[in-house]
């Protein structure tokens, strides 16, 4: 009954399966739609619309970014024709004194946020491991802050850290300092302030991820270790940390990717200043494109920062592979 | 150890509660009092900052946020659910699946400014600059990889027998997906939908770059734009910031549990 439209190869393949009768019945019922029933189990075509969208609005723009990086594009001709200019844009951006500062700041920011996320996140996660009323208050507040729009968090800290802001007023009134600390105006402090604000918003995420991994550490292993005479520190080092390792790797990648997004905070809190003290590569690219209207140069800077991100991604894949073997 | 843990818990509560306390406090404080002493706790509360925020059309900005973030979340789910299902249930020997996943992960890692520059040009060529559809299209492109990566494991948990049974009953691919599979992953839909709404309502860089008229700005973009307008009017700025947090507060109140689940899934923000 079914043979009249099902090719033998498909029948043979189906014959090896346990639910042969189910497939047979399905074929029988779906007689009017042979293609549909034959493909039960392969739904790859469902992914097509999503990927068509991504090709149009994500991959094609990235291709345009690369073309732009090798072309002469300014606000005058962005919607017109682009003349190729080889490596001119890359030369222009790397010769910009802000470029070196931006690279150094980006690396410092990424490394600091990685450290804050992993170390402070572990400390916080251990402290809120057991459920209690104080734990619930702390977690609730932290999740709320994590969910706050970055512009709100940025402007709040801009107010708190301003020269006559709350932080300075409190420090002066308790006699810790006698003149205001210029958190956001001092060239050396501004980047550190940005890192602390960014850390304030990212710590909840790191804490929750590490906390949920801590919940999965087998209790009997911890008990066995303490019977063997291991102290709290020993148990943590030899039992907990090895269990957390895979989580740490995933979290590290997410923290690095997230650190590149600190762009919003820099935009709101310091605007890159004072001078170029809080420039990062994404911020420099934004400035070149949307303030100097040198789209080609901004595209070149973006391509360079993409290379750093992908380099880190490949390094991560390589480490994971080595860990697994 | 227990004492240390308790001290750390108290520090965490203070570090997160005190700044929020000052955010709300300052929004009710007359600006001359803020300038005189930003830390003072005694003052006559005033609603001036809120009144001026409402006069300047904060309600319109809130409506824009709901329209933009709501549409972004809905479109992301409409495109992301079938895509995640397709990737979870494609034949494993289909080599395109690992390649598709790699593309999603790479797109997820791209910094927003790298897409901002070419999207400005691409949307301009396609006549989508200065309008909500253009902005929503850009937000969807940014959040779709994230949506698919997060939703795919939910579909992996759907037992194949159920789909086969549906096929036996004569349901086609699309009916099976809509009637059998989707109801089984509604937890995932709530969690990811909540995260999408929060992330797209916090987005402001696309908004200030792609919308030409500040009247169209959503809340986040309005707050970002306040800097130039109110160099020192801190109470006005804090009032707008408080109002811009209201959508977050509502989502937080409704969906804290699904937020926690989303964060534990390894959600990226």
Boltz contact constraints between the chains, C-beta under 6 A:
constraints:
  - contact:
      token1: [A, 22]
      token2: [B, 164]
      max_distance: 6.0
  - contact:
      token1: [A, 25]
      token2: [B, 168]
      max_distance: 6.0
  - contact:
      token1: [A, 26]
      token2: [B, 167]
      max_distance: 6.0
  - contact:
      token1: [A, 26]
      token2: [B, 168]
      max_distance: 6.0
  - contact:
      token1: [A, 29]
      token2: [B, 170]
      max_distance: 6.0
  - contact:
      token1: [A, 36]
      token2: [B, 172]
      max_distance: 6.0
  - contact:
      token1: [A, 36]
      token2: [B, 173]
      max_distance: 6.0
  - contact:
      token1: [A, 40]
      token2: [B, 167]
      max_distance: 6.0
  - contact:
      token1: [A, 42]
      token2: [B, 91]
      max_distance: 6.0
  - contact:
      token1: [A, 43]
      token2: [B, 86]
      max_distance: 6.0
  - contact:
      token1: [A, 43]
      token2: [B, 89]
      max_distance: 6.0
  - contact:
      token1: [A, 44]
      token2: [B, 86]
      max_distance: 6.0
  - contact:
      token1: [A, 44]
      token2: [B, 90]
      max_distance: 6.0
  - contact:
      token1: [A, 44]
      token2: [B, 94]
      max_distance: 6.0
  - contact:
      token1: [A, 46]
      token2: [B, 82]
      max_distance: 6.0
  - contact:
      token1: [A, 46]
      token2: [B, 85]
      max_distance: 6.0
  - contact:
      token1: [A, 46]
      token2: [B, 86]
      max_distance: 6.0
  - contact:
      token1: [A, 47]
      token2: [B, 83]
      max_distance: 6.0
  - contact:
      token1: [A, 47]
      token2: [B, 86]
      max_distance: 6.0
  - contact:
      token1: [A, 47]
      token2: [B, 87]
      max_distance: 6.0
  - contact:
      token1: [A, 50]
      token2: [B, 79]
      max_distance: 6.0
  - contact:
      token1: [A, 50]
      token2: [B, 83]
      max_distance: 6.0
  - contact:
      token1: [A, 53]
      token2: [B, 79]
      max_distance: 6.0
  - contact:
      token1: [A, 57]
      token2: [B, 137]
      max_distance: 6.0
  - contact:
      token1: [A, 57]
      token2: [B, 141]
      max_distance: 6.0
  - contact:
      token1: [A, 58]
      token2: [B, 107]
      max_distance: 6.0
  - contact:
      token1: [A, 58]
      token2: [B, 141]
      max_distance: 6.0
  - contact:
      token1: [A, 61]
      token2: [B, 115]
      max_distance: 6.0
  - contact:
      token1: [A, 61]
      token2: [B, 118]
      max_distance: 6.0
  - contact:
      token1: [A, 61]
      token2: [B, 119]
      max_distance: 6.0
  - contact:
      token1: [A, 61]
      token2: [B, 122]
      max_distance: 6.0
  - contact:
      token1: [A, 64]
      token2: [B, 118]
      max_distance: 6.0
  - contact:
      token1: [A, 64]
      token2: [B, 122]
      max_distance: 6.0
  - contact:
      token1: [A, 65]
      token2: [B, 118]
      max_distance: 6.0
  - contact:
      token1: [A, 78]
      token2: [B, 121]
      max_distance: 6.0
  - contact:
      token1: [A, 79]
      token2: [B, 124]
      max_distance: 6.0
  - contact:
      token1: [A, 127]
      token2: [B, 5]
      max_distance: 6.0
  - contact:
      token1: [A, 127]
      token2: [B, 8]
      max_distance: 6.0
  - contact:
      token1: [A, 127]
      token2: [B, 9]
      max_distance: 6.0
  - contact:
      token1: [A, 134]
      token2: [B, 9]
      max_distance: 6.0
  - contact:
      token1: [A, 137]
      token2: [B, 13]
      max_distance: 6.0
  - contact:
      token1: [A, 138]
      token2: [B, 9]
      max_distance: 6.0
  - contact:
      token1: [A, 138]
      token2: [B, 12]
      max_distance: 6.0
  - contact:
      token1: [A, 138]
      token2: [B, 13]
      max_distance: 6.0
  - contact:
      token1: [A, 141]
      token2: [B, 16]
      max_distance: 6.0
  - contact:
      token1: [A, 141]
      token2: [B, 17]
      max_distance: 6.0
  - contact:
      token1: [A, 142]
      token2: [B, 16]
      max_distance: 6.0
  - contact:
      token1: [A, 143]
      token2: [B, 259]
      max_distance: 6.0
  - contact:
      token1: [A, 144]
      token2: [B, 252]
      max_distance: 6.0
  - contact:
      token1: [A, 145]
      token2: [B, 16]
      max_distance: 6.0
  - contact:
      token1: [A, 147]
      token2: [B, 198]
      max_distance: 6.0
  - contact:
      token1: [A, 147]
      token2: [B, 248]
      max_distance: 6.0
  - contact:
      token1: [A, 147]
      token2: [B, 252]
      max_distance: 6.0
  - contact:
      token1: [A, 148]
      token2: [B, 245]
      max_distance: 6.0
  - contact:
      token1: [A, 148]
      token2: [B, 248]
      max_distance: 6.0
  - contact:
      token1: [A, 149]
      token2: [B, 202]
      max_distance: 6.0
  - contact:
      token1: [A, 149]
      token2: [B, 220]
      max_distance: 6.0
  - contact:
      token1: [A, 149]
      token2: [B, 244]
      max_distance: 6.0
  - contact:
      token1: [A, 150]
      token2: [B, 202]
      max_distance: 6.0
  - contact:
      token1: [A, 151]
      token2: [B, 204]
      max_distance: 6.0
  - contact:
      token1: [A, 151]
      token2: [B, 220]
      max_distance: 6.0
  - contact:
      token1: [A, 151]
      token2: [B, 223]
      max_distance: 6.0
  - contact:
      token1: [A, 151]
      token2: [B, 224]
      max_distance: 6.0
  - contact:
      token1: [A, 152]
      token2: [B, 241]
      max_distance: 6.0
  - contact:
      token1: [A, 152]
      token2: [B, 244]
      max_distance: 6.0
  - contact:
      token1: [A, 152]
      token2: [B, 245]
      max_distance: 6.0
  - contact:
      token1: [A, 155]
      token2: [B, 237]
      max_distance: 6.0
  - contact:
      token1: [A, 155]
      token2: [B, 241]
      max_distance: 6.0
  - contact:
      token1: [A, 156]
      token2: [B, 19]
      max_distance: 6.0
  - contact:
      token1: [A, 156]
      token2: [B, 23]
      max_distance: 6.0
  - contact:
      token1: [A, 159]
      token2: [B, 234]
      max_distance: 6.0
  - contact:
      token1: [A, 164]
      token2: [B, 38]
      max_distance: 6.0
  - contact:
      token1: [A, 165]
      token2: [B, 38]
      max_distance: 6.0
  - contact:
      token1: [A, 166]
      token2: [B, 22]
      max_distance: 6.0
  - contact:
      token1: [A, 166]
      token2: [B, 38]
      max_distance: 6.0
  - contact:
      token1: [A, 166]
      token2: [B, 39]
      max_distance: 6.0
  - contact:
      token1: [A, 169]
      token2: [B, 38]
      max_distance: 6.0
  - contact:
      token1: [A, 169]
      token2: [B, 39]
      max_distance: 6.0
  - contact:
      token1: [A, 170]
      token2: [B, 39]
      max_distance: 6.0
  - contact:
      token1: [A, 205]
      token2: [B, 263]
      max_distance: 6.0
  - contact:
      token1: [A, 208]
      token2: [B, 263]
      max_distance: 6.0
  - contact:
      token1: [A, 212]
      token2: [B, 264]
      max_distance: 6.0
  - contact:
      token1: [A, 232]
      token2: [B, 1]
      max_distance: 6.0
  - contact:
      token1: [A, 250]
      token2: [B, 266]
      max_distance: 6.0
  - contact:
      token1: [A, 254]
      token2: [B, 268]
      max_distance: 6.0
  - contact:
      token1: [A, 257]
      token2: [B, 109]
      max_distance: 6.0
  - contact:
      token1: [A, 260]
      token2: [B, 111]
      max_distance: 6.0
  - contact:
      token1: [A, 263]
      token2: [B, 113]
      max_distance: 6.0
  - contact:
      token1: [A, 268]
      token2: [B, 224]
      max_distance: 6.0
  - contact:
      token1: [A, 282]
      token2: [B, 111]
      max_distance: 6.0
  - contact:
      token1: [A, 282]
      token2: [B, 113]
      max_distance: 6.0
  - contact:
      token1: [A, 285]
      token2: [B, 113]
      max_distance: 6.0
  - contact:
      token1: [A, 286]
      token2: [B, 113]
      max_distance: 6.0
  - contact:
      token1: [A, 289]
      token2: [B, 117]
      max_distance: 6.0
  - contact:
      token1: [A, 298]
      token2: [B, 117]
      max_distance: 6.0
  - contact:
      token1: [A, 299]
      token2: [B, 117]
      max_distance: 6.0
  - contact:
      token1: [A, 302]
      token2: [B, 114]
      max_distance: 6.0
  - contact:
      token1: [A, 302]
      token2: [B, 117]
      max_distance: 6.0
  - contact:
      token1: [A, 306]
      token2: [B, 114]
      max_distance: 6.0
  - contact:
      token1: [A, 309]
      token2: [B, 109]
      max_distance: 6.0
  - contact:
      token1: [A, 313]
      token2: [B, 109]
      max_distance: 6.0
